[in-house]
Amino acid sequence: MARKPNGTRSGGVLFRLSIRSHNI
């Protein structure tokens, strides 16, 4: 998974959810 600045369509959302779930 590459961290792209414009990856907030599918990977970005999943990535952010994963980080938030791990940051609880």
C-alpha angles and dihedrals in degrees: 000000000000120000103231125179090229098045099109097111104078111335092041094055093045091044092050092047090050092050092046092048089051092045096059 
